[in-house]
Amino acid sequence: MCSCPSPLVTLMSEQLRRKVLELYQEVDREVAAAGPVCIASGRCCRFKEFGHVLFLTNLEAEVLLHSAPPYEPGVTPDFCPFQKDNLCTAREPRPLSCRVYYCDPTYQETGNRLTETYLHRLKELAEANGVDYLYAPLHHFLNHPEDARTV
């Protein structure tokens, strides 16, 4: 088991971590207002099976790795290691894409708009804090937590 948080990934300032979490609260409110339907099928976390890849920024990766439960090393791009019984065990620190992704076909356009809006805001947050911006698949950051460092 990986004992997260990795010492390589606990370098984010509390102020910056708080700003990312506040951004998450904003997007959660917008998603709730849009009202997408979730049937807890777990399809969102079985990437290979359903043909998608979960991307996140290094800011999000650092927040996730700081608070997520332990996971087995050697994460593949096939599925999320935090999914157990079709539910997320890293719910609070989950990245933006997890927050806006729903299988609900009536929500797809809204989900895409929210993703673009908040990715832009994350990039602005990185720039405003003098942090390099990296956007990569989840498995990359879980296998290379040093790439999530923001200092």
N, C-alpha and C positions, 0 to 999 in steps of 0.2 A: 504494500500500500504506500502511496505517496502521502506524506504527512504535510498537507497544505495547512497554513500558508507556507510557501517556500521562503527561506530567508532572502532569496533573490528577488522576491516579489512583495516585500513588505515595506518598500521604500516610498510609496506614494504618500504625500502629505495628507494629514487628516482633512485639511481644508479642501484639497482637490478631490479626495474620496467623497466628501460630503457633497460637493458640487455635482459629481457624477450621480450620486444617489438622489439628489434633488431633481436632476434631469429625468431620472427614471420615474420619479413620482409624477412629474408632468406628463410623460408619455403614458403612464398607467391611467391617468385621468382621461386623456384623450381616447385611449383604446376603450375604456369603460363607457365613455359617452357614445362611441360608435356602435357599441353593443354586439360585437361578433360573438358567434355561438361556438363554444368549445364542448366537445363530447368526451374529452379526456381519452382519446383513442391512442395517444402516444405516437402518432404518425410524425409529429413535428420533430421528434428526437431520434427517429430511425432514418438517418440521412440517406444511406445507400439504398435502402428498401424503397424509399419514396422519392428518390432522385433530387435531393437538395443538399446544400452545404451550408453550415452555420458559420458565417463570418462575424468577426467582432474586432474592435479596435484594441490597442494595447491598454488604453485607459480602462476599458471594460474588463479586459483580461486580468488586470491587476486587482480590480474590485472583486471579480469572481474568485480569483485564487486566494485572496485574503480571507474570504469567508466561506468558501465552498467546503463540503465534506471531502474526506480523503477519497482518492480514486486510484485504480490500478495503473501503473506506468505502462507506456507503450500504447497510448490511445490511438485508435484508428479513425479514419474519416467516416466509418460506417454508421456510428450511433453515438449518442451522448452518454458518457459514463455516469452522469448524474441522474439518469432516468431509472427509476425503480417502480415496477408495477404500474407502468404508464403515467407515473407522476414524477415531478421534478423535486429532487432532494436539495437543489441549490436555488430554490425559488426566490429568496430575497436578493441575492447578488446576481441573478441571471442577467445576461446581456440584453441589449436593445432588441436584437432580432428575435429573441425568445419572447419578449414582451409584446411584440407587434405581430408575430406570425400566428395565423389561425387558418384552419382548413376551410372555413366558411366562405363559399364562393361569392357571397354578396359583399364581402369585406375586402377583397383583394386590392382594389384600387385605393381604398383608404389606408390599408396596411403598407402599400408601396409608398404612398405620400408621406406617411408618418416616418417610415424608415429613412427616406431621403432627408426629410426635415431634421430629424434628430441626429443622423450621421453628420450632417453639416454642423450642427451645434456641438457635437463631440469634437470635431476637428477644430472648430473655433476655440473650444475650451483648452485643447492641447496647445494650440498656438499662443493663446493668452497666458498660458502658464509655462511657456518655453519648453514644451515637451515635444519630442519627435512623435510623429503620428505614424502608426503602423496598423494595417488592416489585413487580417489573415484568418484562415479557418481555425475553429476551436481547437482541433487536434494539434495544430502547430503550437499554440500557446501552452496547451497542457503538456506537451512533450518538451517544450523549450520555454519554461517559465521566465528565464532570463530575458526573453524578448518582450515581456510585458512590463519590464521596468520603465518607470516614467521619470527617473532621475539619473 
